[in-house]
Amino acid sequence: MADRRCARCHATANANGTPVLVVAVKDGRDVFACSGHQAELAAPAGDPVVAIAQYQDMARRRRAGR
């Protein structure tokens, strides 16, 4: 399971309680970011690998009941 922490500040959730999101894939690993660091860490728009990682992360959270 991926370490669900922001790659910059290591937060596990945003200030409003929503989870951090996958914003890039680097060296085969998901890169998570809080809302404050999403723009800085995000992959280029339309990156298909990131889209797949986001979908898989969303499905994992749904299955886990989060």
C-alpha positions as CSV (number, residue, x, y, z in Angstrom):
1,M,0.0,0.0,0.0
2,A,1.3,3.5,-0.9
3,D,2.3,5.9,1.8
4,R,-0.6,8.3,1.6
5,R,1.3,11.5,2.7
6,C,2.0,14.7,0.9
7,A,5.4,14.4,-0.7
8,R,6.3,17.9,0.6
9,C,4.8,18.4,4.0
10,H,3.9,14.8,4.9
11,A,0.3,15.7,5.7
12,T,-2.1,12.8,5.5
13,A,-5.2,14.9,4.9
14,N,-6.1,18.4,3.8
15,A,-7.2,21.1,6.3
16,N,-10.9,20.3,5.5
17,G,-10.3,16.6,6.3
18,T,-10.4,15.4,2.7
19,P,-7.6,12.9,1.8
20,V,-4.5,13.9,-0.1
21,L,-4.6,13.0,-3.8
22,V,-2.4,11.2,-6.3
23,V,-0.9,14.0,-8.5
24,A,1.9,12.3,-10.3
25,V,3.7,9.0,-10.8
26,K,7.5,9.0,-10.3
27,D,9.7,5.9,-10.7
28,G,6.6,3.8,-10.7
29,R,5.3,5.1,-7.4
30,D,2.3,7.3,-6.7
31,V,3.1,10.9,-5.6
32,F,0.5,12.3,-3.2
33,A,-0.1,15.9,-2.5
34,C,-2.2,18.0,-0.1
35,S,-4.2,20.9,-1.6
36,G,-1.4,23.3,-0.8
37,H,1.2,21.4,-2.8
38,Q,-0.8,20.0,-5.6
39,A,0.2,22.6,-8.2
40,E,3.9,22.2,-7.3
41,L,3.9,18.4,-7.5
42,A,1.4,17.7,-10.3
43,A,2.4,15.9,-13.5
44,P,1.5,17.6,-16.8
45,A,-2.2,17.8,-17.5
46,G,-3.5,14.8,-19.4
47,D,-0.8,12.4,-18.3
48,P,-2.6,9.0,-18.8
49,V,-0.5,7.2,-16.1
50,V,-1.6,9.7,-13.5
51,A,-5.2,9.4,-14.5
52,I,-5.0,5.6,-14.0
53,A,-3.2,6.0,-10.7
54,Q,-6.0,8.4,-9.5
55,Y,-8.7,6.0,-10.6
56,Q,-7.0,3.1,-8.8
57,D,-6.5,5.1,-5.6
58,M,-10.2,6.2,-5.7
59,A,-11.2,2.6,-6.1
60,R,-9.0,1.5,-3.2
61,R,-10.4,4.1,-0.9
62,R,-14.0,3.1,-1.8
63,R,-13.3,-0.5,-1.1
64,A,-11.7,0.4,2.2
65,G,-14.9,2.5,3.1
66,R,-13.1,5.8,3.3
